[in-house]
Amino acid sequence: MIVEFDAELWIWDARRADTWTFITLPADASDEIRELTDGDRRGFGSVRVQVRIGTSTWRTSIFPGGPEGTYVLPVKKSVRRAESLSAGDTASVTVELV
């Protein structure tokens, strides 16, 4: 499954000092991912994915816990730097289940 969408980067309130930055996946995609991975999730309900933002591609996990049961994607500092992104910016994202 591949999901393409645009979303705003945001900082997790509980860890503001660490500037953990995330993107929220769309609700419909989150529902479909949950159905496809039911029983096949890892720690904290995470799902392994490959992500592309701009020219940056990496493997990570998405986690449940966003608004209305959506998944959230952590965006590491090296990607934010490479793509000149900060919290509040909108990024075009491709997420593929692996």
C-alpha positions in Angstrom: 0.0 0.0 0.0 1.3 3.5 -0.9 -0.2 6.7 0.4 0.6 10.1 -1.1 -0.6 13.3 0.7 0.4 16.8 1.8 0.5 17.6 5.5 1.8 20.1 8.0 4.7 19.3 10.3 4.0 19.8 14.0 5.9 19.4 17.3 4.8 16.9 19.9 3.6 19.0 22.9 4.8 16.5 25.5 8.4 16.7 24.2 8.6 20.4 23.0 12.1 20.7 24.5 13.3 17.9 22.2 11.5 19.2 19.2 10.1 15.8 18.1 8.5 16.7 14.8 5.6 14.7 13.2 3.2 14.6 10.3 -0.3 13.2 10.7 -1.5 10.7 8.1 -5.0 11.2 6.6 -7.8 9.6 8.5 -8.9 7.4 5.5 -5.4 6.1 5.0 -4.9 5.5 8.7 -8.1 3.4 8.7 -7.0 1.4 5.7 -3.5 0.8 7.2 -5.1 -0.4 10.5 -7.3 -2.9 8.6 -4.3 -4.2 6.5 -2.0 -4.6 9.5 -4.5 -5.9 12.1 -2.5 -8.3 14.3 0.7 -7.5 12.4 1.8 -4.4 14.3 5.0 -4.0 16.4 5.6 -2.2 19.7 3.2 0.6 20.6 1.1 -0.4 17.6 3.8 0.8 15.2 3.9 -0.1 11.5 7.1 -0.3 9.4 7.1 2.1 6.4 9.3 3.6 3.8 8.9 7.4 3.4 9.8 9.9 0.8 9.7 13.7 1.3 11.3 15.6 -1.5 14.5 13.8 -2.4 14.9 12.2 1.0 13.9 8.5 1.5 14.1 6.5 4.7 12.6 3.6 6.6 10.9 4.2 9.9 7.7 3.4 11.7 4.3 5.2 12.0 2.5 5.2 15.3 -1.2 5.4 16.3 -2.0 8.3 18.5 -2.9 11.2 16.2 -6.3 12.9 16.3 -9.3 10.7 15.6 -7.2 7.5 15.6 -4.8 8.6 12.8 -1.2 7.4 12.5 1.7 9.9 13.0 5.0 9.9 11.2 8.2 11.1 12.9 10.3 13.3 10.7 13.9 13.2 11.8 16.1 16.3 11.9 18.4 15.2 9.0 15.3 15.1 6.7 14.0 18.4 7.9 17.4 20.0 7.2 17.8 18.4 3.8 14.3 19.4 2.7 14.4 22.9 4.4 11.3 22.1 6.5 10.3 23.3 9.9 7.2 22.9 12.1 4.3 24.6 10.5 5.5 23.9 6.9 3.6 21.7 4.6 5.3 18.7 3.0 4.4 16.3 0.2 4.7 12.8 1.6 4.8 9.3 0.2 4.4 6.5 2.7 4.7 2.8 1.7 4.1 -0.1 4.0 7.0 -2.5 4.2 
